[in-house]
Amino acid sequence: MATRKVTLSLDSGALEFAERAAKAHGISVSSWLSKAARREAVRTGYTPPQAGHAEHSALSDEAERAAAEEDLRAEG
């Protein structure tokens, strides 16, 4: 998956949770936050937009959704 560098503002408690969770899973905070964002988007009903978007974008969105669903299934 392609990555983009972004600047985010998180409250200190959320960042501490993310840092501890990432360390416990042996991954970077960036990777953990990416996975958490995908899972939360799917959990709250995100579906990729279909009309008016380039086919590549729709395929990318679908791949992201599928990856998030797989993560959720793996975690029970």
C-alpha positions in Angstrom: 0.0 0.0 0.0 1.2 3.5 -0.8 1.9 5.7 2.2 1.6 9.5 2.6 3.3 11.5 5.3 0.8 13.6 7.2 0.8 15.7 10.4 -1.8 14.7 13.0 -2.8 16.1 16.4 -3.7 13.6 19.0 -4.5 14.1 22.6 -1.7 12.8 24.9 -3.8 9.9 26.2 -4.6 8.7 22.7 -1.0 8.9 21.7 0.1 7.0 24.8 -2.4 4.2 24.1 -1.2 4.0 20.4 2.4 3.9 21.4 1.9 1.2 24.0 -0.3 -0.9 21.6 2.2 -0.5 18.8 5.0 -1.6 21.0 3.0 -4.6 22.3 2.4 -5.7 18.7 6.0 -5.0 17.6 5.1 -2.5 14.9 5.6 1.3 14.5 3.1 3.8 15.8 2.4 4.8 12.2 1.5 1.3 11.2 -0.6 0.8 14.2 -2.5 4.0 13.6 -3.1 3.1 9.9 -4.5 -0.2 10.9 -6.7 1.3 13.6 -8.0 3.9 11.2 -9.0 1.2 8.7 -10.6 -0.9 11.3 -12.6 2.0 12.7 -13.7 3.2 9.3 -15.1 -0.3 8.5 -16.5 -0.8 12.0 -18.5 2.5 11.7 -19.9 1.6 8.2 -17.5 3.1 5.7 -18.0 1.9 2.2 -15.9 3.2 -0.7 -17.6 5.7 -3.0 -18.6 4.2 -6.3 -19.9 6.9 -8.6 -17.7 9.7 -10.0 -14.3 8.3 -9.0 -11.6 6.8 -11.1 -11.5 3.0 -11.2 -8.1 2.9 -9.6 -9.3 4.9 -6.7 -12.3 2.7 -6.2 -10.1 -0.4 -6.4 -7.7 1.1 -3.8 -10.6 1.9 -1.5 -12.0 -1.6 -1.9 -8.5 -3.1 -1.1 -8.3 -0.9 2.1 -11.8 -2.0 3.2 -10.9 -5.7 2.6 -7.7 -5.3 4.6 -9.6 -3.7 7.5 -12.2 -6.4 7.4 -9.5 -9.1 7.4 -7.8 -7.4 10.4 -11.1 -7.3 12.3 -11.8 -11.0 11.6 -8.2 -11.9 12.7 -8.8 -10.2 16.0 -12.1 -11.9 16.6 
